[in-house]
Amino acid sequence: MSTNDEKHLNANGSSRRKFLRNSGIAAGGVVVGGTLGGLLGFSDKGEQESTATASKETPPAQQHDQALEYFTNRADFDLLGQATERIFPEDENGPGAIGLGVPYYIDHQLAGKWGINAKEYRQGPFFEGELNQGYQSQLKYHQIYDLGIEAIEKYSQATFSEGFTALDGEKQDEVLVAFENDKADIPGIKSSIFFNILRQSTIEGAYSDPLYGGNKDMQGWKMKEYPGVQMSYSDEQVASKEFIEIKPASLHNTHN
């Protein structure tokens, strides 16, 4: 796999730390308000829980629903998990996508309003967009995921005579790189569009508030030394010219 491919799929070794520190747009845009136009804020469950008082019997930021809401086929969910792990792998800096609960985050979003593009303009006509226009399809996000996961499995079987989850990491990377470079077929949409949606979803799940199912135990924030949702900052912290490490807080904390 080329250097560029490795850079797109993951950031191993020292480059992983740089990736975590420099992905402020993901933390600032996704965690604080979803300004990247991503998944955050579209989950029915998330909207309900964000206004409800968390149970005092459960520690803050640890109320993760590990039940599947969208996927009915566990094999599809396992494939999704391994694909996200190749994009955001575990290393010496901390857990990867699976450890952060990213697959459950995506599952819950697909089961909610985001999965049916509830807040997007859905009227035709639909034309094939330019590469720089990104997503331009009449397919809904849950349909794109269904078709994309099926296509990953078919491509793996055709190329390596094994399913995606049976492949080693390097071969899984080869499959994902093929999708990123539009060398795989998905009915109705370019494979690169699916890959970009998968990658964005993975990063959002790693850095969004734990309320939404990912960023388990706020470990994504801790790797970035991001303070999360703070009610206020002291005058000393605001005036300080040096970096002050603050224990992160989630939306669950603000309700207790």
Secondary structure, DSSP 8 states (H G I E B T S, - for coil): --HHHHHHH---THHHHHHHHHTHHHIIIIIHT-TTS-STT--HHHHHHTTS---TTS-TT-----S-SS---HHHHHHHHHHHHHHS--BTTB--TTTTTHHHHHHHHHHSTGGGTTTS---S------GGG----SS-HHHHHHHHHHHHHHHHHHHHSS-GGGS-HHHHHHHHHHHHTT-SEETTEEHHHHHHHHHHHHHHHHHS-GGGS-SGGGHHHHHHT--BS-S---HHHHH-SS------B-HHHHT-
